[in-house]
Amino acid sequence: MTNKCKVARGIAVGLSAGAWLLLTGCDEKKPNLAPVASALASSTAPPGASTKKFAVDAESKTSIEMDAPKEKIKATTSGGAGTLDIDLTNLASSRGEVKLDLSTITMTTFPEPDKNASQTLHARTWLEVADGEKGKIDEPIKQANRYAVYAIRAIDNASATDVTKVAPTKDGADDVRTVTLTTKGELLVHGHKVERDADVEVSFRYDAGAAPDKPKAVWIKTKKPIRVVLAEHDVKPRDGFGKIAKSSFHLLGTKVADNADVALDVRAKEQP
């Protein structure tokens, strides 16, 4: 790829895994668009699995980094939704769906607040999750693009299959049982879905002395960021009406990159 085309890529935020911004036009070959999807199929545990439900909550967040030619671009998202169905005695049977709120994308690249604010506005407009400085994007479009969704289809490489047999440690007043594993699933962003794996650490949190099968919360953190290829999700600079805005390609100049590395910090609480 020529230097011209490297500069022509856009900035992205997201990951979910995670977050995504600007892609510019270039005559050289780009990654193919991922399949179009308005939603992901539900992810349910296999027949016979004995699962507990945990609701993903607003404390969930992501952090995003992009190694651009002249600087490291940074951003965050906050807020989450979705449900995890976890089989404590056979983790391989666990399934679920995590939704992370792209309408909260906030740029943190610069020390100057006004530069971050401007970049944040452009990011949300290009993702079609918020109105721009001029014009409004239709509400159904914003709602359709609001969440990055990750559906867990399988669990591999668990350090322990039965959480109830893992020795607890202490974290403040809580007992914590921790396992590592790999989730295999589908990621939906901006109307396009891709397959993605994630190596994660899962911490099952208990009130002190609680029974091993009675966790009150689950915290999931990626052990390494999830790589999001921006072109696969057709995220391009857009004006306040959601239309492609080639005139916006100059906004970030050479502060661009092809991929976003998204670190997840998902929090879920037991459902009664």
N, C-alpha and C positions, 0 to 999 in steps of 0.2 A: 504494500500500500504506500502511495506517495505521501510526502509530508503534507501536501495540500489536502489530501483526503483525510489524513489524521486530524488536521486542524478543522476540517469541515464537520466532524462528528459533533454531537451535542453533549450537554451536561445532563446528568440524570440523577434522580434521587429515588429511593424506594425501599424491602425484601425478603423480604420478606423473605418473603422472605424478607419487601422491601422498596424501590423508589426509582423514579425514572424521569428524565427530562428530555432535553433537546437533541434532535437528530437533524443533520443538514443533508442536502442533496449532494451526491458525488457520482460521477460516471462509473467509478470502479465498482466491482461486485460487492454487495452488502450481504449480511446474513439474511436468509429467507424469513419472511413473516411467519410467525407461528400460527397454527390453526385458530380461526375465529371461534369465540364462544361467549355467550352471554352469562353463563353460569357453569359451575362444575357439578358433575353428578355427586350425589350424596355419598359419603364415605362411612360405611357401616361395618361393624364388627362381624366376623364369621359366625355362622350358626353355632350355638352351644357356648359361645364366649360369655363369661360373667364379668360385666363391665360396670364401672362407676362413672357417672357423668361429672364433668368439670366445665364450668362456664368461663371462657376467656374474658378477661375484664379490662377496664380502662387503664390499668397500670402497665399494660403491655406497651412496648416501644421498639423502635428500630434505630440503629445508627448506620449511616451510609458514608462510604468514602470512595472517591474516584481519583485515580492518579492521572491528572491532566498534564499537558506539556509544561505548564509554567507554575502549577500549584496543586495542592491536594484539596479537592472539593469535598466539603463536608455538609451533612444534613441529618435531620432526625425526623421521625414521626412518633406520634403518641396516640394511645387509644386502640382498643381491639374489641373483637366480638368472636362468636363461634363457640363450638362445643367439642370437648375431647371425651371420647369413650375409652376408658383405660381398664384393661384387665390386669389387676395387680399381681395375680399369680401366674399369668402367661402374657407377658408384654407383647409378644408377637401378634396377639389378637387385637391389640389396641388400634383404634382408628380415630379420625376426627377432622375438623376443619378450623383453621385459624384465619381470621380476617383482620387486616391491619389498615388503619384509616389514612388514606393518601391525602385527604383534604387537610390534614394537619402538617403536611410537609413544611419544614422550616429550615432554611439555609443557615449554616453557621460557619461559612468559609472565612469570612472577613472579620477583622476587628471593628470595622465601621458598621454600626447598626443599619444605616440607610442603604448600604450596599447589600446587606443580607436581606433587608425588607424587599428591595427591588427584585432580587433573584428569587425570593420566595414567591412573589406575585407571579413572575413569569413561569416558575415551575408548576404552580397550581393551575395556571391557565393552559399550559401545554399539555398537562395531564387531563385537562377538561374536568377538573373537580371544583373549580371556582371561577368566578367572573374575573375578567381582566380590567385594566384601567378604563378601557373603552368597550362598551357593549356587554351583553350578558349571554351566557351559555344556557341553553334550555335546561330546566331543572331535571327532567328525566335523564339527560345525558350525564349531568353531574352525579346523579345518584347511581347510574350504571357503572361509572368509573371510580366511585368513591373508595372502594376497598381493593387491596391486593389480597387474594384468597389463595390459601395453600391447603389442599386436601391430601391427607395422609392415606396412602393406599396400602402400605406395607411397612413392617419394622424388621430391620436386620441388625446383626452385630451387637446385640444387647450384652452388656457386661454382666448382667444377671437377668434371668427370666422371671423370677419371683421376687417382687419388691418386699414382700412381707418377711423374707429370709435375709434381707440385707441389714447388716448391723448399723444402727443409727449413730449419728454424731450430733453435737450440739451447735446450734446457731442462735445465740441469745437464749430466749426461753424455749425455743422450739427444738424438737427432735427432727432430724433430717436424714432421710435415706436417699442415696444418690446412685444413679446408674448412667451409663453412657450408651448411646445407640445411634443407628442411622435410620432416618425416616425417608421413605420413598414415596413421591407423590406428584401432584400436578400444581403448577402455579399459574394463576389467572391475573393478568394485569392489562388494563386498557383494552379489554375485549379480545385478548389473545392468550392462549394457554400453552405452557411448555411443561415437560417433565423435569423435575428437579429433586435431587437428594440433598439431605442436610445431616451433617454429623452434629449431634446435640448432647448436652448434659441435662439430665432431668432430675430435679430435686423434689422429692415428695416430703412435704412439711406437715408436722403433727404437733398438736398440743403436747406438752411434756407428759410422758407416761401413757399416751394414747395407744390403743391397740394397733398392731402393724397393718391391719386392714382398714384403718380409719384416718387416712390423711385428710387434712382440711384444705390443702392447696397443692398445686403443682407449678413449679417454675421451670421453664425450658429456655436454655441459652445455647446458641450455636457455638460449637468449638472452633469453627473457622467460618468466615463470611460466605454467604451464598452469592455466586456470580450471576448477575442478571445482564443479559445481552440486550442492549436497548433497541436495536433494529428489529428484533423479533416481536416487539410489542407495538411497533408503529407509533412511537411517541415522537412527535415533531413539534417545532415551534408553531404556536397558534395565536391568533388574535383574540380579542375579547369575545368574539362570537363563536370561537372554536374552529375557525377556518384556517387552513394552512397559511402561514405568514412567512414567506421567504425573506421578507424585509427584516425579520427579526434575527436572521442568522448572524448578523454582525454584533449582537448584543454582548456576547461573551468572548468574542474574538478567539484567541488561541486557548482559552481556558476550557478545554473540552476533553472528552474521553469517549471510548466506545462502550465501556462496561461500568456497572455499579456493583460494588461489593457491599452486601447488606448483612449486618449482624442483628440477630433477633434476640429479644428478651421478652418472652411470653409468660404472662401470669394468668393462672386459672384457679378458681375457687370451687370447692365441691358444691354441687347442686343438691338441695335437700331431697 
